[in-house]
């Protein structure tokens, strides 16, 4: 059974703390902490043997035996992003973007998602609160009726939200 606990997050930079603080130790802003419920689940010990038995139907194949085919892609509003992604975002794909904190990864993809008005977009964040994402969207001055937010780190809950 999962236990519910709360944590405090800085609305300015996303810093997490177990208790409320008047001043954020990361960004030095005052009165930016808000309390959010965080569910602490039981940790399931999955070893290599468990992983191997769960992967039914998995097979190894030589790369020469794979048929090449082009994938349907969603074109973003940014030609440079399309170029980096090989012509756009592959339907059903997950794109992992890494880099130093504060260089604009979240802002870039929030902006791209909000600009994709002809697509339904689910923006998933494992670090920032919904309020932080909304504040950034307001700064970008972009609106999209088909844009949805989810703040979650557990893949099982993420997959449930995607199905919904």
C-alpha positions, 0 to 999 in steps of 0.5 A: 500500500502506498503512503501519501506524503507532501513535499514543498517545491519552489515555484521559481526554480523547482527546488524540492524540500521536505519542509517549507522555507521562506527563502529558496536555497537554490534561487534565493527567491522569497515566498515561492514554496508551495506544498504538493502531495507526493505518493511514496509507493512500495519499491518492487525489487526487480532483478535481471531474472524477473526482467528477462521473464517479463519480456515475452516475445522479445527476439534478437535480430541481425540489423541486415534482416530489418527492412528499412521504411520511412516513418510518419512524422509530425512537423514542428514549427521549428525547422531546426528542430525538425532537422535535428529529429531527422525530419520531424517527430516520429509518431508514437516516439519518445524524445529524450533531450539532455543538457545542463540545467537552465539552457531552455530544454523545457521551454523549447518543448513547451513552446513547440507543444503549444504551437502544435494546434492541430495535434493533441499534445500531452506534456509530461514533466517529472520535475516541475509542478503544473503551476511552474509549467503554466507560468512559463506558458503564460510568459511565452504568451501561447495558447492551445486548447489541445495541450494537456499537462501531467506531472508524474514520474511513475511510468505505470501512471504515465502510461495510464494517462496516455491511454486515457 
